[in-house]
Amino acid sequence: MTPKKIVYPYIPNSEPKIKAQMLKDVCASSVDEFYGDIPVELRFNGQMNLPAPFTSEYALRRHIEKILEKNKTTKQYLNFLGAGCYQHHVPAVCDEINSRGEFLTAYAGEPYDDHGRFQSLFEYTSMMAELLEMDVVNVPTYDGFQAAATALRMACHISNRNKVLLPDTLGRDLLSKIRDYLKFDIEIIMVKHNPLTGGIDLHHLKELLTPEIAAVFFENPSYLGFLELKGTEITEMAHSHGVICIVNVDPISLGVLEPPIQYGADIVVGDIQPLGMHMSYGGGQAGFIASRDEEKYVMQYPSRLFGIVPTRVKGEYGFGDVAYERTSFAKREEGNEWVGTASALWGITAGVYLALMGPQGMKEIGEGILYRSQYAKQEMSKLANVSTGVFQAPQFKEFVVNFDKTGKTVAEINHTLLEKRIFGGKDLSHEFPWLGESALFCFTEVHTKEDIDQLVSTLKEVVA
């Protein structure tokens, strides 16, 4: 019996005549012949374990929705996870603007200039520059990890040196990305931390600063939540050896914390996910790089820079690329680095968020996060056998909690919390074994006092 040929209403190429024409155009008599250059040992033989085909959009949608219903999300559960991807409030206007066709679909290339994309990104970079007190900010990279790794490469190109210094408290995912970017020709050296504060050990840093070092990199706030209190000392030590100082910062903290340039940073990087972006598996993050307006920095940027210039019409201005010739769009594989198109949409989104918040809004949200995190730390410190004083330094929105004295692992505690509809802190026991059974708890403006009290009272039951 000849198998029935199914034509899917949402897959045009499943129509037999279209499929036959496509095969004819590539001079193949069958699909098997089309893939004939793939070695037999690499091909899958047999039937894949898949459900029967869905021949209607409704049936497919219903099937997918049943799968998605199995997820446990932050809409139904209290969430205290952070560690690089944060649950912040996303104003409705952010979703409204980034879903408009002139931004969502008209995302690349000069044909879309008249839709306002260049001006929107210019406004974003201008507001980020004001927040950071820097001269130049790029159109976003894919994420903050890429921004950090790229900035380290920029420093090596500028200084013509091939070693960089990183703190040993760096998050292991970020460290992995940096190693991936630098492994071929740049050596990474880890700097010890001060056990009391968590910040960089200045004595060890002094020992490591040599004429071969291109950059010193640190985070403020750090991955583990504490603030680096010796920023000025670090940058002065670095500059005395001709070393570029790179600081990774959470932009939502800058309404209450001074920007890194105030304590000597040369390049500032970070992720703009806190600025109007939902948490999203596999996306929803974008990185920024900022510096002074000096040619040695500007010509090393990998992604596009937008500027404003007067036109031939008096009082009229245009927006466009600055030093376009250094980009991969102009030089292709000879460009400094490759950055694609999706990240530009997140730049527009962050621009909407910053315009909505303004200086006063950024100050208020920063204060609100500080109040919540300090209240949570105060209440959790009252729990028996639980320590919130792992590092004796101020924190912004995250801090480390140690459970060693409870006799329970973080995994066990988080499992019980999950049963009570709470996502507990990020388990640090594998990333940082020297912290013992510790977790990183995050608190943002979405948490109410009742949410924090619920966490503390539930933890009290769990660790008893």
N, C-alpha and C positions, 0 to 999 in steps of 0.2 A: 504494500500500500504506500502510495506517495505521501510523505508527510505534509500536513497542511501548512501552507505559508501564511504566516501572521503578519499583518501590516499594523504597526503601532501608530495611533493617531498623533503621538507627540515625538516620533522618530521618523522623519521623512525618508531617511536612507533605508528603512526596512521595506519600502515598496519595491517589489521584485524588478520592475522595469528600470527604476532609478539605480538599483544595485547592479543590474546587468550592464547598464551604460557606464557606470563608474569602472567596473572591471574591464570593459572593452577599452576605455580611455587609457588605462594603464597596461594594456596588452596582457591581461590575465584572464584565463578561462574560468577560474573559480577562486574562492577565497583562500583555499589551501595553496593554490599556485601563487597567489599574491604574497603569502607569507613563506614561500619556498626557500628564501635565503636564510631563514632562521634555522639553525641546526636542530635536528629531530630531538636530541637529548634535552634541549631547552624548552621544548613545547609541552604543553599540558595535554595529556590524552585522557579521554573519558568525559563524563558529564560532571559539571560543577554542581555542588550541593546548593541549588537555588530553588526558590518556590516556583510554581507554574507562572507563566507570563501573565501580566496584568494588561488587559486589552482596553481598559478605560482609565481615564485620569482619576476619576473618583475612587476606583478600587485601589489604585496605587497610593493615592493620598491617604486613604483610610489605613492601609497597611503601614505606611511610614509613621503616621500619627500614633499607632499602637506601640511601635518601637520607641518613639520619643517619650511616650507616657511613662516608660520605665525609668527615665532620668530623674534624679533628685537634684533640684535646682535651688538657687538662692531666692526664688519666688516663694517656695514653700518652706525652706529651711533657713534658720539663722546662720549667717556666714561670718566667720572670723579668720578666713584665709586671706593672705596677701602675697608676700614674697615675690613681688614683681608684676602681678596682675590683680587689680584692686576693684572692689565693689564701691564705686562712687555713684552719686546720683547723676543721671544723664538728663538734662533738661529736654523737654519735648521739642524745642526749636532746633536742637542739634540733629535729631532724627529727621525733622521736617526738611531742613536745608540739604543735608547730605543725600536725601532720597530724591531730590529734584533732578529731572532728566539732564539739565544742562551741566550738572556736576557728576551725577552717578554714572551716566553713560557717555557723556562728552568729556572723557577724562584724559585724553592724550592728543598731542599734536597741534599744529598751528591752525587747522580748520576750525577749532573750537574757541579761538581767541575772543570772538565777539560775544561769547556767552558769559564772560566775566571771570573765567577761571584764573587767568593770570593776576587780575586785580585781587581776587579773593586770597590767593596764596601770598601775594605781596602784603596784604593786610595781616594775614596770619604771622608771617615772619617779622613784620614790624612790631606786632604786639608781643611776640615771644622775645624779641630783642629788648623791648622796654622792660619786660618782666625780668630778664636775665641781666639787664644793663650792659649788653654786648652790642657790637656794631652789626655783625653779620650772622644770620641764621639761614640754614638751608631749607629747601623743600624736603619733607621727611624722607628718611631711609625706611627700610622695612620695619625695623624695631629698634629699641634702645640698645640691644646687644650689638647689632650691626653698627650703630652709631659709635659705641665705645671702641669696638675693634678697629673701625675705620679711623677714628681719631688717633689711635696709637700708631697706625701706619702713617698717617699724616705727619705725626711728630718725627717718625724715623726718616721720612723723606726730607723734611725740612732741615733736620739736624745732621743728616748723613751718618747716623749712628744706628746700631742694631740690637740694643738691649733695652728692655722696659721693666719697670718695677711695679708690682701689684700687691695689694694687701692680702694677707692670708685669710681674711674674713670675707673675701669676695664670694658671692653666691656661685655654686658649682656649675649651674647652667650658663651663667655669663662667662665664667672662666673657660668652660668648654668651647663656647663660641669664639672667644679671644684666641685660644690655642689653635683652633681650626683656621682662623684668619692669618695668624702670624707664624705658624709652625715651619714654613719653608725657609725663612731667612731672618727671623727675628727671635731672639732669646728672651724668655719670660723668667724673671726672678721674683720670688715671693718675699715680701717684707713681713716680719713678725709683728704681732699686735701686742699692745699693752694689756696684760691680763685683767687689770683693774677697770680700765675704761673701754677696752675694745679697740681704741684708736691705734694708729700706726706707732710702733716703737721707734722713737726718734733716734735712739742710739744705734739700732740696727740699720735704720735708713742711712745714717751718716756713714756707716761702714760700707754700704753698698753703692753709694754715689761715687762713680768713677767717670772718666772722660768718655767711656763707651755707652753710657746711659742716655737714651733719647728722651724718655718720659717717665714721670711718676704719676700714677693713676690712683685715685681713691674716690670713695662714695660719701656723699653727705646729703641726706641721711644714708647710713650704710644699709646693706642687705639685712643685717641683724637688728636694725632699728635705731641703734645709738647714733648720736651726732659726733662727728669728728671735731674735737675741741682744739686741735693744734693745726688748723688749716694754714694760718699765717706762717707758723714755724716751718711747716712742710714745704710751702711754696718758696720761702726765702732760702731754705737749704738747697732746694732744687735749682733755683735761679743762680745761686752762687757757683754752680757747676755747669751752667749753660744748659740745664735740663728743662724741658717743657713740662708744665704741670697741667694735668687733665683731671677734671672733677665731674663725676656722674651725680646728677641731682634729680630729685622728684620735683617737677615744676609746680605741683599744687602746694608745696611747702613754702614757696617764695613770697607768699603774702605775709608770712610771719618770720621767716629766716632770711638772713642777708644772702644775696646771690654770691656765687663763688668768686666772681671777679673782685669782690671787696676784700677777699683774703688772698688774692694773687693768681687765680686760675688763668691760664692762657687759652685753654679750650674747655668748653663746658658741653656735656652730652647728657642724654637721658631719654626717657620714653614719655610720649604725650598721651598715653592711654588714660591717665586720670582726668584729662581735660575733655570730657564729653563723649567718651567711648565706652560702650558696653563691653563687659567681659565676653570673649568669644573664642571658642575652641578653634585653633588654627588661624586666628586672625585678630583684628581689632587692636593692633598695636602699631606704633610708628615712632621712629627715633628722630631726635634733633641733634645738630651739631652747631655750636656757636663760637665765635671768636672775635678778635679785634679786626678792624678793617685794614689789614696789612696784606700786601700782595703775596707774601710767602705762605700765609694761611689760605687766602682766598683761592689761589691757584691749585691747592691740594684738595679742595672740596670735591666729593664724588658726584653729588647730585646738583640739581639746578638751583640757581640763585636768581631771585626776581628783583628788579629794580624799577624805578619810576623815572620817566624823562618827559620833558615838554615836547609837544608835536609842533608842526608848522602852523597850527591854529592857535592863536594866542589864548591862554587860559585853559587849554586842553592838554591832557596828559595821557601818556601811554605806559603800558606795563609790559616788561619783557625780560629776557634772559640777560644775565651779567656773566661775562667770560664764558659764553656758551661753548667755545672751542675746546675747553678742557673736559667736557662731559662725554659720556658714552654715547649720547644721542648724536654728537658730532663726530666723535672719533671711533665709535663702535668698540671693537676689542682693544683698541689702544687707549681708551679712556681710563681715568683713574680707578673707576669701579663701576659696577652696574647697579642702577636703581630703577625699578619698574614704575608702573602707573598707579597701582592701588593705593600706595602710601599718600599720594597727593590728595585723595579724597579725605583722608584722616587729617591732613593739614588744614583743609577747609573746615572740617568739623571742629577741630581745636580752636580755630580762629573764631567760629561762632560762639564757642563756650567762653573764650576770653573776652569777646566783645560784650557778651551778656553779663558776665561777672564784674568786669571793671576792677580797678584797684581796690575799692572798698569791699567788693564781693570776695576777692581773693584773700583779703585780710580776714574777713569774717569766717570763711570756710577753713582757713588755716587755724584760726583760734578755736573753732568748733572741734576740729580734729584733735588738737592738743588737749582740750578740756576732756574729751571722751577717753583718750588713751591714758591720761593721767588718772582719771577717776577709775578706770578699769584696773590699772596697775595698783592703785591704792586698795581697792576691794579684793583683788586676787591675792595680794600680799598677806591678807588676814587669814587665808586658808591654811590649815595645819599641813605641815610637810611640803608646802609649795613655796618655791622661791622665785620672786620677780626681780631680785637684785643681782642677776648674773653679771651685768655691767653697770658700774657706778658712773653713768653719764646720762645726760638728758636724751629722751627719745622723742620722735615725732609722732608716728601713727602705729608703729610696731614695736614690740619688745619681746625678749626671750623669757620664757617661763620654764623652770626646771622642776621635774617631778621625781628625781632620784629617790628622795626619802619616802615617797608613797609606796614604793615596792612595785609599781606598775609601769609598763612601758607606755610611751606616747601612743603607739599603735593601739594598745588596749583601751586607753582613755578615749581616743578619738572614735573607736568603734562603738563604745558605749554612748558617747555624745551623739553619734550619728543615729543611733536607735531612738534618741530623744529629740531628733530633728534639729541637730546643731552640727555645723561643720566646724570642727575644732581647729587649733593652730597647725601650721605647717610643721610636720615632723622633721627635726633637724638631726636626728641621731645617725643617719647615714652620711649626710653631708659633712657634719662636724662631730665626729665621735667624741672629741675631747669635751664637748658640752654635755655629755651623758644623755639622759632621757629628757631632752628639751624640745620645746615647740615655740614657733614664732606666731604670736597672736597679733591680728591687725584690727584697728578700729578707725572708722571713717565717719563722715557726716550722716551716713544712713542709719547708724546705730543710735537708738534712744537709750535713756537711762534704764528703762525697763528691759531692753534687750541685754544690756550689760549685766544687770542684776540677775536676769534669768541664766545667763552663762555662769555667773559666779555661784549661784545656788545649785545649779546642776553639777558643776565641777565639785562642789562640796560633797554631794552625794556620791559621785563617781570615785573620788579618791579616798573616801572614808574607809 
